[in-house]
């Protein structure tokens, strides 16, 4: 039987794609249901039957571990309580003059010195190696050359670098002394330009713990590599005099007694306790101890705060930052928002020393304010990105041929970038509970953008560029590949965490190269206008706001590192080059900058017509046209058409230089003086392979709206000028002229 053809009402174009039922086969649906059922059974077994807390033997083992831990903690309390300054302090005689110079507050020159009480916040600074002579190194009784060589294999402290980290301040039993804890990251530039950059990490994470004397602004901290726990006895060993030793001992004993009380409560309540996650359990402590690595003692002096009279004013200022009420009246001179300090870090057992001339900090409350402003900015940016995406979707709906020109790789890179930002903001909101709502708002907008709009647009573009019956399988393939690339790259970054600073530049360079695939696709397909012009310009601007904020703002809330103006300038120029190339391709053609012979020849819709209007009417030859398999054997030439005038049968009379769409004359004159109009003038008209001439904007707009072949009637009889569609997919070459 002959195949029945689908009929449509008159004046309605056929649908762009065949209508296919979306129902899945019964076997495929059943297999999917079985897989889901198996997953639910696995989760049920994992959470219902793997509960060791109900096991009696587990309870007995946990109780025994708790008793051992309590006994060990009591021994620690006894040892700390009976420690003396003479037997437990570290001899800093070789560097004592340097430490005394650091803590000399007379150099600040202020009569009344006021310091921050709570130094919780973010810190950053630059360090330089302090040259210790052989006398300083050999005079230390703790010097160990083996530890020095071992530490240098993982990090080079003999080169300058940068440090950044966070500190948290907590109250202690002594009113004027606070406990500080946190993490610092040291980053050296020693291996960045070396062939050993892959073998030797460029950064190291340090665990920090110490004491802060509020009245004097003195901060003593112990730093050890991450994975090694700082002990209370290590902090006590930093004391330079017996008074400081006794104060640190009192604080250490109080925290040890507090730990004893917690363990005793757990034993009395007989609650199940997982000792495998307890850092204080001696059986589960890291194999690395402070004695097996370099111990760094940091002697830090805070800079006095200007603008406040007395410590009571400072306490009121910090209280207002913590709990804003709006009723506190600040003095005429506001205090400096940033913490500033000078530090000297010394490792007696490894013989290293670092000098931090300017340590800059940002209080946690001010960081929260900056983070909220960042989230507000990103919410506006995400809203603009969603609007631009909707604009592009609407443009593709009106211009059906644009979907076939869009590069899947370009849209995929943009989608992956939005997915990354969604995960980053969501993770940040989960970690910082006080900022959960602002960051989750940004994450939700990013999720809405990449998961709904961009993924659906990718599927639409993929279906438009594919033929056959495999269009329905695109949904699962696109989703699986997108998330495979997403989580695969996250895993790669996690594995290279210690060297991540080296890959920041190349990764950013790749992420913001999302227009290059579209540029290459335009050249290969000889197509243009895949995107709305506002989408190209708007997307390039709004997506560059985040890197400009991260690397251009010196006090941003994301990296809290020094600004990189050169990198920002390079990124701006790089994005501008991509946008300019796309714009040039839309005006002068996608292959205007490709030398002849590098790509297969294609038909030139903008040939150079030699001579003026009279020459055109007389059939003067033209130059500059290129033929293809679907075009005539020779370039479009008016000599092949003696008379373009058509008349009769109700059609309007057209001269050979009149546009068949708008019926207005087509200007084919070029600047005789070779001025700037000489080159772009030929892009104002288009000559089809059937030797008909149109205004460029008329034919392009016609094809975008009608998307049908162009038919031009001749004056001889009723024959039509019909030929095969050219290789340029966006410009079929026949135009139906209405009858009058």
N, C-alpha and C positions, 0 to 999 in steps of 0.2 A: 504494500500500500504506500502511496506517496505520503510523505510526512506532512502533517497539517501545519500550516503556518499561522502564527499568532497575529490577529488583526487588532488594530488600535483605532480609536476614534479619529476622525480627521483633525488636522491642525495640531495634533499632539505627537511629539517625537517619541520614539520607542525608548523604553527604559535603558539606562546605560549598561545594566548587567541583567542577565537572565534571572528570573525569579525561581529560587530553589528552596525547597522545604528545608527547615532547620531542624527537623526531627532527626535524632541519632538512631542508628540501627538498634534493634532490640538486644542483640548480643553485646554490643558495646556498652549499652546502658546497664545490662546485668553485670558485666565485668567491673564497671565503675562502682556499682553498689557493693559488690563483694570486697573490693579494695577498701572502701570506706568502712565497712563492717569489721574487717581485719584490723584496721588502725584503731578503731574504738575498743576492740577486745584487748589489743596490746596495751593501750593506755589504762584500761581498767585493771589489768593484771599488775601493771607496774605500780599503781597507786593504792590498790586494795590489798595486795598480798605481800608487798615488800615494805613492811613497817617494822623495823627492828625494835622500836620502842615498846612493842607488846611482848617481846621475847624476854622471859625471866632471866635467862643467862646474860643477855645484853644488859639488863638492869644491874645485875650483880657486877659485871665488869665495869660499868660506868661508875658505880658506887665506889669500887676499889680505886679507880683512877682519881676520883674526887678526893678520896682520903689521902692518896699519895701526893696530890697537888697541894692539899692543905698543909701537909707535913712539910713539903718543900718550901711553901710560902712562909711558914713560921720560921724556918731556918734562915730564910733571906731577911726577914724582919729582925731577927736576933743579930745577924752579922752586920746589917746596916746600923742598927742602934748602938752597937759597941765599936763602930769604926772610929778611928782617931785621925786627926789631920796629919800627924807626923808620919803615920804608916800608910796612908791611903791617898795622898795628894800627888800630883804629877809635878815633876821639877821642870819649870819653865824658865830657869835662870838664863839660858842661852838666848831667849827671845823676850825676856821680861822688859827691856827698854822699849821694844816695839809695841808691846801690849800697853804699857803705861802711856805711850804717846797717843795710842788710839783712844783711850778712855779719858784723856785730858780735855775737859769741857771748857777750859778757859780760852781755848782757841776760837770759840764761837763768839765771844765778846759780849754776850747779853748779860745784863745784871740779874734778871730773874729768869731762870731756866724752867720751862714747862715742857713736859714730854707726854706723848700719848700713853694712856693707861692700857688700852686694848689695841694690840698690834695685829689682830687678825686681818689678813688680807693677802693680796698678791704682790710678789716682789720680783724684781729683775735687776740686772746690773752686768757689768763687764769686769772680768778679772784678768790680772796679769801675774805671771809667776814671780815670786819673790826670791831673789838670788841669795841662797844660804851658802856661806862659805864652809869649807871643810871643818872648821872649828865648831860651828853651830851644830853640824850633823854628828860629828864624832863625840861631842860632849854630852849628847843625849844618851842616857842609859837604856832607853827603849828602842834604839835604832836597830832595824833588822833589814839587812840588804836583800834577803830573799823575798820578803814582803814587798819591798820596793820594786824589784824586777817583775814580780807577779802582777802588781797593780798597773805597771806601765804597759803590759801586754793588752790590757782591756781599755786603758785610757791614758792619755799623755798629759799629765799636769804641768809639763814644762813649756807648754805653749799657751798663748792667750786664748780667751774664749768668752762666752756669755753664760750667765746662769739665770734661771727663773724658777719660781715655785710658789708655794702657798704655806702660810703659817696660821695656826689656830691657837689662840690664847685662852687659858682656863684658869680659874681662881684656885688658890691653894689655901692651906691652913694659916699661912702668913699673909697679912693684909696687903703688904707692899711688894709682894713677890708673886708673879704669875708663872704658870707652866706653859711652855710653847712647844708645839709639835707640828710636824708637817713633812712635806716632800720638796726636794729641790732637784733640778735637772741642770747638769753641767754640760755645755756643748762647746767643743773645741773646733777650731778651724784648721787644725794641723794636718788632717788627712783629706781635706776636701779637694786639694789639688795634687794628691799623691796617687800613685798606682795601687796603694794599699788600702784605698777607701773601702773596698768591699770586705777585706779581711778584718780590718780593725775598726770597731765602732767609733763614731764621732761624738757620742754622748753617753752619759752615765746618770742613773737616778740614785739619789741619796736620801736616806731616812734621817730625819732631824728631830732632836728633842733637846730641851734646855730650859733655862730659867731667865726671867725678865725682872730686873729690879726697876720698879716704876719710878721712884724718886730720882734716880740718877740716870735713867735711860740706858743702863747696861744690860746687854743680852749675851749670855753664854750658851752656846749650843754645841752638841756633839753630832757629828755627821758620819754615817757609815753607809756603805753601798746597800741598796735595796736587797732584801733577803736576809739581812743581818739586823737583829733587834737591838736597839739601844737600851742598855741597862742603867738602872738608877745609880749604880756605883760609878759608872763612867762619867755621869754628870757631876758627881761629888768630887771626882779627881781633877776637875777643872779649877777648883777653888784656889785663889791666889793667897788667901789668908785664912786664919782659923775661924773668923766670924762668918765668912761666906760658906765655909765648909759646914759649920754647925747649922746654918739656915737650910742649906741644900739637904743635909742629913735629916732634918725635921720633916721636910716635905717628902722625902723618899720614904721615911717610916710611915707617914700618914697614908700614903697611897698603898703601901704594902699591907697595912692594917685594914684598909678598905677592901682590898682584894681578899683578905682572910675572911672578912664578914660575908662577902658574896658567896664564897665557897661553903661556909658554914650554913648559910640559908638554903643553899641547894641540897646539902645533905639532910637538913631537917625536913624539908618539903618532900624529899625522896622523888624528885622530878627527874625524868630521863634527861641525860646531858651528853651531848656529842663532844667528846674531848678532842676529836680529830681537827676541830676548827678553832681550838683555843691556842692563842699565841703564848700564853703563860704556862702551858703544859710542858714540863721539861722533857717529856718523852717525844713530843711532836715539834720541838723547836728546830729551826733551820740548822743544818749541819755547820753553816758558817757562823762563827762567833766573832766578836770584836777583836779577839786576840789573833785571829787568823787572817785579818785584812787590815788595811790602813784605817786608823782612827783619826778623824779630823776634828780639831777643836777650833771653833769659830768664836772669836772675841769681837763683838759688835757694839758700836756706840751709836745710839740714835741722835739725830740732830734736834735741838730744841725747836719747838713750834712757836712761830711769831704770830702776834695778833691777839693773844689771850693773856689776861692778867691773872696769874695764879692758877693752881691746880683745880680749885673749885669751878672756875670757868671752863676748864678743859673737861671736867666730869660732866658738866651740864651740856656742853657741846656734843660729847660722845653719846649721852643719853638721848639727845634730840635726833641724832643720826640713827640710833637703834630703834626708837619709837617716836616717829615724827608726830608732833602735836600742833605745830604752827604757832604756839604761844610763846616759845622761847625767843627772847630778844638778843640777837647777836650784836657784838660790839661793832663799831664802825669799821674796824680792820678785821676781816675774816681770816681765820687760820688757814694755813696751807693744807690743801686736801691730801697731798701725797706725803707718805712717810719717806724720810731720807735718813740714811745711815752710812757709816763707814765700817769696814770689817777687815779683820786679819785672820786667815784660816791657816792652821798649822797642824801637821801630822808628825809627831815626834818619832813614831816607830817606822816611818817610811822616809823621813827627811825631806818632805815637800812643804812648801808654803805658798799661799796665794794671797794677793792683795786686791781687795775690792774697794776702790776709791769712792765709788758712788753707788750705793744700793738704794733703789727707788721702789717704793711700795704704794699700793692703793688699798685703802680700807675696804673691808668686805661690804659695808653698807653702801659706799659709793659705787662699788662694783655692781651691786644689785640695781642701783639707779641706772647705770650705764647699760646694763643688760636689758632692762625694760625699754629703754630708748632704742636699743638695737632691735628688739622684737617688734616694736611699733614700726620702725623703718622697714623691716623685712616683711611685715604684714602688708604694707602699702606696695612693696615691690612684688610680692606674690599676687596681689590683686591685679596689678598691672599686667603681670605675666598671663594670668587667666584671661583677662580682657583681650590681650593680643592673640592668645590662642583661639579664642572664640572668633576674633576677626579673621584669622587665617582659615578656620573651618568654614565660616560663611563665604569667604572668597573662593575656596575650593568647591563649595556647593554651587556657586554661581558660574564659575569657570571650571567646567568639568574636566577640561584637558590638563589643568594644573596638577592634579593628583599623579598623572603619569610622569611629571617632570621632577617631583620632589625626591630628593635623595633620602633613602631610608637610613643611611648611616648618619647623616646630619641630624635628623629627628631623633634617632636612637641615642646619639651622644647627648643631646639636650635632655632627653628623658632620663638617662642614667644620672646626669648631673642633678636633676631635681630629686631623684630617689636618694642620692647621697645626702643632700641637704635635709631631706625629710628625716632620715635616720639620725643624722647628727643632732638636729634640734630636738628630736624625741628623746634621744639618750641624754642630752644635757638637761632637759626638763625632768627626767627621772632621777638624775643624780643630784641636782640642786632642787630640793623640795620647795624652797621659798619662791622659786621662779618656774614652777611647774606649768602654771596656766599660760604665761606669755609664750614660753617656748613650744608648748603643745599646740597653741594657736597657729604658730608659724608652721609647725610640722603638719598640722591638719590641712592648711592651705596648700602646702607642697604635695601632700598625698592626693588631695583633690585634683591638683594640676597634672601630675604625672600618671596617676592610676586611672583616672576617668577620661580626661580630655586628650592628653598626649597619646596614651595607649590606644584609645579608640581611633584617633587620627592615624596612627601608624597602621592599624588594621585596615582602615579605609584605603590608605595609600598602597598597601601591599596588595589588596584585592584589585585595585585599579591597574596595577602593573603586572598582575599575573593573569594567565588565561587558563581555561580548562576547568576541571572539577575539583582542583585542590584548594580552592579559595577558603572553604570552610575549615580547613585544617590550620589556617594561619593564626587563629586566636591562641591556641595552645602553644604553637611554636614560638610566637613572639613573646608571650609571657615567660615561657621557660628560658629562652635565650636572654631576655632582659634581666631576670633575676639571677641567672647563672653568671653573667658578667658582673652584676652588682656584688653578689656575695663572694665571688671568686677574687675580685680585686680587693675587697675588704680583708679577706684572708691573707692575700699577698702583702698588704700594708701591715697587717698584724705581725707577720713573720719577720718583717724588716723594721720593727719598731725602733731599734737602736740606731738605724741608719736612715730614718724617715726624713730627716732634714735634707738629705742629699736628693731625695726624689720629689720634694715639694715643687721645685722649679719645673722639672720635666713634666710632672703630673698636671700642674696648672697650665703649662704650655699645650698639652694634649687636650685638656678639658675645654679650653677656649679656642680650639681649632675646629669648632663644629661647622663653620661655613666652608671649609676647604672641600669636603666631599661634595657639597652642592655645586661649587665652582667646577670641579672636575666632571661631575655629572652633566652640567650644562654644556661643557665642551664635547663630551662623548656623544650626547644625544642631540647636540646642536639645537638646544631649546633654551628658553628663558622665561622669565615671569612665573617661576614656580611658586613664589611667595608674594604676598601683598607687600608693597613697598613700606608700609607702616610697620608691618610685622618684622621685617629685616632690621630696620632702623631701631624700632622700639625694643626688640629682643636684645640687640647688641648693647643698648644703653643700660637697660635695667639689670642685665646679667653681669655687667661689669661693676655694678655698684658694690657688691659684696667684696670682691678682691681689692677694690679701691679702699674700702673701709678697713679691711684686715691689714693691708700692707702700707696704706697711706696715712692712716690716722695713728699718731704715736701713742695715744692712750685709749685704744679700743678695748672692748670687753671680750674679745674672742681669744686672740693670741697673747695679748699683753707682752708684746715684744717690740723692739725698736722698729721704726718705719723704714721702708725701703723705697725711697723716691725713684731711684733708677729703674727698679723692677716695675714700678707702677707706670712709669713713662713708656717702657718697652711694651708692656701689655696694652696700653692705650693705642700705641702706634700699630701694634700687631692686629688688634681688632679693627682699627680704621682701614688698614690695608685690605682685609677681607671684605669689608662692606663696600669699599671703593671698587674692588674688582667686580663684585656682583652688580653694582650700579653701572659700571662700564659695559658689562655684558648685556644689560637690558637696553642700552642706548646704541652701541656700535656692534652688537652681535656677540654671541657666546664664544666665537673663535677669532675675535678681532686681534688678539695678541698671540695667536698660534701661527708660526711660520707656515707657508704653503709647502705641502709635501710631507708634513709630519703626521697628518691624519688623512683618511680616505676623502676624496673629493665629494662635495655635496652641492646641491643646486644653490645658487646665490640669488636670493629674492631682491637684492638691492644692487643691480648692475649699474655701472657708470654709463649714462647716456651722453654721448659726445654731441655737442652742438646745442643750439637753442631750440625754441619751440618750432620755428620754421623747419629746421633740420629734422625734428621728430616727425612732423607731418609729412615730410617728403621721403621718409624712410631711410634716414642716415643710419649707418651701422652703429652699434653700441659695443662697449667693451666691458670687461670685468665680470661677466657672468660665467658660472661654472656649471657644467652639465652633470647629470647623474643618469642612472639607468631608467628612471621614469620620465626624464625630461627629454626635450628634443635633442637631436645629435649635435646641434650647434647652439651657441649662446643666443639668448633672446635678441632678436634683431628686427627692427622695424622694416627692413628690406623684404622680409618674408610676408609682410602684410601690407598690401598696396593701399588699402582704404579701411580704416577702423570705423567709419561712420555706419551707423545702423539706423534704419528708418522703416516705417510701415508697421503694419500689424499692431498698431496702438502703442508701440514702444517709443520712448523719447529719443530724439535725435542726439547722438553723442559724437563728439569729436574724438580723435584718437588719443588726445591727452586729457579726456574727461574721465573722472572716477565713476565706474558703473554703480557705485553704492550711493554716493551723495550727489552725483551729477555735476560736481564742481570741477574746474580745471585742476590738473595735477601739475605742479610746478617742477619741471625737470631741469631748470637752469642751475648751473653751478657758478660759483664766483670766478669770474675770468681773471681776477688778479691773484688767485690762489690764496685768498684770505682764510681766516679761521672757519668760514662757512663752507669752504670747498669740500672738506672731508665729510661732515655730517649731512650734507644736503641730500645725498643719495639714500639716506635712511628715512627721508620723508615720503618716499614712494616705494611701491613694491611691484615687481613685474613677475607674473606667474609663468609657469612653463608653456602656457598656451598664448603667451605674448599679450596678455591684457595688463593694463597698468592701473594701480589703485593707490589711494592714499594709505600710508602705513597704518595710521590709527583707525581708518575706516575698516580695513580688512581684518585687523586684529580684533577690534570690537565686534565685528560681525561673527567671526569664528568663536569668540568667547561666549557670545549670546546664543547663536544659532547652532553652531557645531555641525553643519551640514555642508555637502559639497557645493562648490560655486559653479553655476551654469550661466554662461553668457550667450545670448542668442545673436546670430549673425543676420545681416540684412538679406542674404541670399537664401530664399526659401524659408523653411522652418527648421533647418538643421541646427543642432546645438554643438557648442564647443565643449565636449566632454572628454576627459582623459583620466588616466590613473592618478590617484593621489600621490603627491610627491613624498620624498623621504622625510620631510619636515612635518612631524606629526601634528603640530598645532595649526597648520595652515593648509587644509584641503583646498583644492584649486578650482571648484566650480561654484558659481553663484547664480541663484534663481532671481531673475528680475521680475517684479510684479507687472502684470498686464494692466493696461488702462483702457 
